[in-house]
Amino acid sequence: MFAGTTGRACRRHLAPATRAFSSRLEALRSRLREEESSSTLDDFLYHRPQEGAEAPNAMAFAAQMKSGDAPRSEPAPALFDRFRRPHTYLRVSLTERCSLRCVYCMPEGGVDLTPNARLLSVEETLRLASVFVRAGVDKIRLTGGEPTVRRDIVDVVAALNELRPTGLRTIAMTSNGIALPRLLPQLHAAGLDKLNISLDTLNREAFVSLTRRDGLAKVLRGIDLGIELGMRPLKVNCVLIAGQNEHEMLDFARLTLAKPIDVRFIEYMPFGGNNWEEDTMVPQRAVLQTLQQTFDGIESVPTDKHDVAVSWRLPGAVGTVSFISSMTQPFCSGCNRLRLTADGNLKVCLFGSDELSLRDALRGGASDDELLVLVGGALQKKHARHAGLPVDEIVRNTSRPMTTIGG
């Protein structure tokens, strides 16, 4: 527990580990000392000058971050990939544990959990969050596993809330909804702005089959409570799986007629141990065609260029229906997301197996600007689409189970 954690605690450096620094970290330090008096951070990361713009000196930028005076009109150069996509959205997995066992997320036998000693501590998570925010990240989403299984989840949100003066605008969370009737008022008061709730069926028996747990009533209460608290648009994520719940798509869509929610149909994606097959995926075009045949006058709704979903509104509806079509209509061109796993690895693409251990860098004594350089280096290897994998390799995805990546 860490009740009373302040912004200063978020930025506190942990004592260096007793083991020797990695050769990579030592090389970074040497290069950064050169950068202080010669070239720029942008030059270091991209190995070329930026025409028409002068990037800040690496050490000067680090000093600005520490003083809280870093300009945020544009993210730090380290947050741009080689396709000039700015990454201002960080998804932070707080735990690999979950209170459900959803078939598309976790193997039936569960997963091998990472030993606690290899997971990020609260202080390490908050320090990394501070580094990202000061570099230009303005939205953080808490994921898992299930983030609400953390006993200190309210304190985590409160600590992140103290990063708002340095540029954080949105604190969001994705939850299975089971604990929300008990925790949501506290989370909202602590600073939680946005909420996504995962729900794949409105039928109790089907809920038990899909999640291997009985908790539908709690999830539905969590949705209504979020609406009562004014968390709009509250998003309901529904993974459609052929032969299991695709027949409920119209029932989900009708929820938007009276409730100010965004029901988001997500294409089933392949991850380690979830038994994905092509014929189990329900493509966006099939769902949209069914909605258009059922609801005369359904209209498209404009969305932000960084939004993963395309949205539609049923006639007279107060909410919206959206589609996240990672498999059939990728949205990689507008990707602005980074993922930090519970064990401290940075993933620049959900489908990629490459990961960078920021945990090891932290415990090796890395400074904030050294961490930022590592992030920039990882982003320079990010591909234009789906980790550079062809479709047939994506469907053989050997990446971790979703619960250990962070949903």
N, C-alpha and C positions, 0 to 999 in steps of 0.2 A: 504494500500500500504506500501511497505517497501523498496523502491529503495535504493540501497547502503548497503543492508545487507551484512555483512562480515562473515567470518568463526567464528569470536568471537561471533557475534550475534547468530549464530547457536547454540553455546554452552552455551549461557547465561541462568542461572537459573531464572525461574520466581519467584516472591515473593510468599512465602507460603500462601495458602488459610487461611482464618480466622477460618474455621471450624477445629475441632480437627482431628488429624491424625487418620486414620483407625487403628484398632487393628492389622490388617495384616501388615501394614507398620511399626508399632512400633515393632512388633515381628521380622520383617526382620532386623531392625536396631540393635536390641539387639543381634540377632544371628550373624550379620556381625561383631559386635565388638568382639565377641568371636572368629570368624574366623581370625581376624587380628593377633592373637597371637597363634592360635592353628592349625587348619586344613586348607584345601584349598578350593577354590571356587568349584572345581570339586567335592570334597568330599561333600560339602554342597548341591550341586544340585543333585548328584546321590546317596547320602547317602551310598557311598562305595568308597574305594580308587581305583585309576586307576592303574592297574598293568603295569609295564614297562615304566611309564611316570609320571613325577611330574608336576602337574598343578600349575599355579601361584597362590600365595596368593591373596585372594579377594581384599584386600585393595591395595596391591602392583600393581595388575592389573589395578585397578581403577586409581591409580596414573599414571601408564604408559599411559593410555588412555588420561588423561588430559594433559600430557606432550607431547603427539603426538609420543611417542617412542614405543608404543605397537607393538610387533612382529605380522606380518600378514601372516607368512608362513602357519599358521593353525588358523582357527577361534577360538574364545574364547570357552571354554567348555560349556558355557551357550547356544551356538548356535547349539549344538548337541542334537538330541533327543535320546530316549532310544534304538533306533535301529542304533545309531551312524551315522545318516545322518546329514551332516553339512548343515546349512541353511544360505546361503550367498546371497540370492536374496530376496529383500524386495519390495513388491508392495504397493505403497502408494496412497490411494484414496484422491484426493484433494477436491472433492465435490460430493454431491449426485445429483446435478442438471445435466440435459442433454438437448441438443438442438434437440434430436430426441426422438422417443417413440417406439423403436424397440419391436416387439411383444414378442420375447423370453427373453427380459430383463426387461421390465416394464409393469405392468398391464395397460389396456386401460385407466382406470380412473386416471392414475398417481400413485404416492406414497406419503405417508405422510412424508414430509421432517423434518429432525431433526432441532429443534430450533437452531439458530446461537450460542447461549450461550453454547450449548453442543457440538458444533463442535470444532475441534482443531484450534487454532490460527496459523498463519504463524510461529510465533516464536516457538510454541510448536511442530509443525510438523518438523521444521528444527532441533530442539534440539534432538528429537527422532531419526531423520535420522543420526545425528552425533553420537549418542550413538551406533546405529547399525553398522555404518561404522567402528568406532574405535574397535568394537568387532569382525569384520571380514566380514561384508556384503560388497561385491564389486560391486553389481549391484542394482540399484533402478529403478523401473518402475513407472511412474506417470499414474494414472488411474482415473476413476470417476464412476458414472456419466460421464461427458465429461470434461476432465481437461482444455480444451481451453476456457470453459465458465468463467474461473477465469480471471479477468482483470489483475492480477499480475503474470500470468503463466510464462512469460519470466523472471521476477525477481526471481521466485522460482527456475527455472532451473539454473540461474546464481549463486544463493546462493548455490545450491547443487554442482555446478561445483567447488566451493572452498573447497569441501571435498576431492578432488582427492589426495592431498598430504597425507591424512590420510588413504588412501586405496580404495577410490571409483574409479572404472574403467569405469563403464558404466552407463549412464543416458539414459533411454528409456522412451517411452510414447506410450500408446494405445489411439487412437483417432478415432472418427467417420469421420474425414476428412473435415467436413463442414467449419471450420475456417482456415484450413491449407494454402490455397492460400494467405491469409492475414498474417498469423503468422509464418509460417514455416521458412522463412529466418532468422527472429529474434531468434527463438528458436534454430536453428542450430548454429547460431553465439554465443549464450549464453552457449552452451555446450551440446545440445541434440545430442546423438550418434545414437540411434536406434529408429525406428518408426514402429509401427503396425497400420494399418488402417482397420477398420471394414467395410466390404462391402459385402452384401448378394445377390445382383442382379445387372445386367448390363442393366436392362430394367427400364426406367423411371417410368412407371406406376406401376410396381412391387415394385420399391423402395418406392414409396408413400404408397403402401399398407403395406409393411413390417415395415417402419419406421414412418408412419403417418406424413411424412414431404416430401417436394419436394427439393432435394438437390444433386441429383446424379452428375450433371455437376461439382459442387464444389469438390466433393470427387475425381472424376477422375482427375481433375486438381491437387489436392493435391498429388495424387500418382505420376503423372508425375513430379511435382516439387520436390518431395523427391528424385526421380531418378536423376534429374538434379543436385541436391545438393550433390550427391554421397552417399546418405544414403542407403548402401547396406549391407546385403540383406534387402530391404524393404519388410515387410510382410503384406499380405492382408488376413485378417481373414474372412472366410465365413462360417456362420452357415447354414447348409443344413436342411431344414424342408420339410418333405414329403408333396406333394400337393401344395407347394408354390414356391420353387426355385430349387428343385433337378434336374430339366430338364436343368438347366444352368451350370451344373458341367463341361461339355466339353468346353463351352465358357470360363469359368474361367481358366481351364487348358491350353487352347490355348494362354492365355495372356502370359504365361511363355516362349513361343517360341521366342518372340521378346523383352520382357521386363525382366530386371534382378530383378525379384521379386520372393518371395516365397508365392505362393497361399496356404493357409492352410485351409483345410476343417475341421470344428469343429462339432463334434456330439452335437446335441441339448440336453441340460441338464435341469433337473427339478429344478426350483427355485420358490420362493413364487410368486404366481399370474400369472405365464406365461403359464398356461394351458397345461403343458407337458403331452403327452400321448405316450406310447411306439411306436405306429404306426406312430407317427409324426417324429421319429428319423430315420435318414438315416445312417446306420452303415458303418464303414470304409470298411469292406470287399465288400459291394455292390458297393461303389464308385471305389475302386481299380480294381475290376473285370471289370467295365465298361471302365475304362481307359486302362486296358491291352487289352481288346477286340478292342479298337479303335486305340490305338497307339502301333504298333508293335515295340518291342525293348525298352520299358520303363524299366529304371534301378533304383535300389535302391541306395540311397546316404547315406554314413555314417553320423551319428549325434552324438553329445556329450551325455554322459550318463545322464546328467541332463536335456536334452531337452525333452519337453513334446510331441514333434512331431516325426514321422517317415517320411522320405523324399524320393521322387522319382524324376527322371528327364525324361522328354519326349525326344525322339530322336532329336538331334540338338537344343534343347532348351537352352537358356541362363539363365533361371530361374529354379525354382523347384516347385513341388507340394508336399504338406505335409498333414499329417493327425493327428489331435488331437482327440484321441478316449477315452475320459474319461469314457464313459459308457461301451464300449465293450472290450477295451484293456487298462486298467488302467496303468499308468506309476508311481505309487506311490513309487516304490522301489528306484527311483532316485530323489525323491522330495527334493528340496532345497529351497522351497518358504515359505515366511511369508507374511501375508497381514495386513496392517494397514488401518482401515476404516476411513472415514472422521470425524467420531465422536470419534476417538481415541481408538477403540477396536482392539486388536490383535487377528487375526484368524490364527491358525496353520494349518487348513484344510479348503478348500473351501466348502466341503460338511457338515462340522460340524456346529452345532449350538452354541457350547461353544465359548465364547469370554472373553477376559481379558481387562479391561479398563485401559490402560496406561494413558489416560487422567486424570482419577481420581487420579492415583498415582502421576502424575506430579503436579496436583493442590493441592495435599496433601503434597507437599514439598519433594518428593522422590529425592534422589541423583542419579547420573548416574549409580553407581554400584548397587543401590537398584532396579533401573529399569531393569538392566540386569539380576538380580536374578529372578525378576518376569517373565521375558521372558523365562529364563531357566526352571522355574517351569512349565510354560505352555507347553513348548516343551516336558517335561517329560510325559505329558499326551497325546501326539500325538499318534494316532494309526498307525499301519503298512499300512493301506489302507482305504480310503474313510470313515474316522472318525469312523471306527469300525462298520459301518452300513452294514447289509445285503442288497442285491439288492432291495428287495421289500420295504425296508424302505427308501432307496435312492430315489426311484421314488415317495415317498410321502414326499419328502423334504419340511420341513416347515421353512427352513432358510430364511433369508431376500431376497427381490428382488435383482437381480444382481446389479442394479444401486446404491443400498445403501451399497453393499459389496465392490464394486470396481472391474471392469472387468479385 
